[in-house]
């Protein structure tokens, strides 16, 4: 699970976590950061390219969600820094660390867009459940586990909103 860090830890915070545990936590957080950015890009793409009878509804829903995702990404990156690491921030780093797939040159129907976005949120939720357990149980970091629990709840709500538009 450990992502190769291209830089050393920025500093050694004395917060009751070993350097090894902080490095593992930073790797988890950077993967989450990459997933958030991949979902953000997908939301922006679909926001720009949605069409059909429900254009306005989906256009606004996708905008609401990508704005929420950017706030989540900022919280995750700041947590990386709190733990003494560097937050990844380039497109190539995001592509190398994400667990979400990319679908370039694909412009699906509005219904398919909504379905794919719900699936992406659900994928992130499933990863977060494992990450929360690892942060608390394996690495002794209840602070990061708490942050991720809040993020998971936000993704659960966004997935629900999307599924509800499809009557699922």
N, C-alpha and C positions, 0 to 999 in steps of 0.2 A: 504494500500500500504506500510505502514511502516514495514520494516524488523526489527526484534528484534536485537538490537546491543548487543554483548556480552561484549563490553568494552565501557567505557565512552569516550567522546571526548578527544582528546589528549591535546588540549589547546583551548583557547578562542580567536580566531583571531578577531580583531576589524575591520571588513570589511563591516559593514552595514547590516549584516544579523543576525537575532536573532538565539539563540541556537536551538530553536525549528525548525526554517526553515532549518538551517544547518543540523540538524538530519534527516529531511525528504529528503533533497538533497543527503545526504550521503547514505541513504537507496536506493534511486533511482540509484545512481552511483554504489553501490555495486551489485545491481541486474543486471545492464548493464555489469559490470565486470564479473559476473557469466555467463551471456549469451555469452560474447566474449570468455571466456575460454571454454565453451561448444562447440561453433563453431570451435574454434582452435583445440580442440581434434577431432572433426569430420573431419576437413580438414586433420589433420595429419593421421588419420586412413585411410581415402580414398586415400591420397597421397601414403601411404605405400602399399595399397591393390588394387589399380586400375589396370586393365589389359584390353587387347583388342587392336584393331587396332589403337586406338587413345591414347594409353598408354602414350607416351612421352608428347603429348600436355596437357593431363589432369594432369599428374604427375607434370609438371612444373607450370600449372595454379594453382593447389591446393597449391603448395609450395609458390608461389607468394602471394596467399591470406592468408595463415597462417602466413607468415612473416608480412603482413600488419595488421592482427588482433592482433598480439603481440604488435605492436606499439600502436594500439588503446587502448589495455588493459592497457599499461603503462601510457598513458595519462589520462585514467579514474582513475586509482589508485592514480596518483599524484594529481588529482583534489580533490579526497577524502581527501588526506592529507592536501591540501591547505585550505580546509574547516574545518580542525581541527579534522578529524575523522581517523579511521583505515580502511584501505582497506582489504577486505577479501582476503585470499590467500591460503586456503587449499581446497583439492578436496571435502571434505564433506561440506564446506561452499559454494562452487560453486554449488554443487548438490542441496543444500537446498534453494538456492536463484534463480536459473535459471528458465526461462520460456520456455526453449527449452527442448524437450524430448531427451532421450538417447536410442540408439538402440544397446545394446551390442550383440556380437556374430552374427552380421549381416554384410554380405559382398555382397552388391548388384552389379548389372551390372554398368558399367561406366556411362551409360545414366541415370540410377536411382540415382547414386551418384550425378551427376551434378544437377538433378532435386531437390533432397533433399537439397543440398547446397543452391540453388537459393531460395527455400522455407524458409530455415533458415534465410538467409539474409533478405528476405521480411518480415518475422515475426519480426525480430529486427527493421527493418525500421518502421513498423507500431507502435511498442512500442516507438521508439524514437520520433515519431511525437507527441504522447501524452506526453512524458517526456519533450520535448522542451517547449510545452505549459505550463505544470505544473511548470517547473523551472522559466520561465519568469513571468507568470501570477499569480500563486499561491504563489510562494516563493521569487519573486523579484530578481532572480539571472540570469541576462542576460549573465554573464560570462559562467556559466554552460550551459545555453541554446545555446550560440554560439559554445561551444565545441561540444555539441551534434549535432548541425546542421552540422558541418564539418564531424563528424563521420557518420551521416546519409547519407551524399553525398558519402562518401567512400563505404558504404554498397550498395547504389544504383548503383554505378559503378560496384562493384563486382557482384551483382545480374544480371546486364545487361550483363556482360561478360559471365556469366554462361548460361543465357537464350539464348544468341546469338549462343553459341556452339550447342544448341539444335534446332536452327532455329525457335524459338518461338517469 
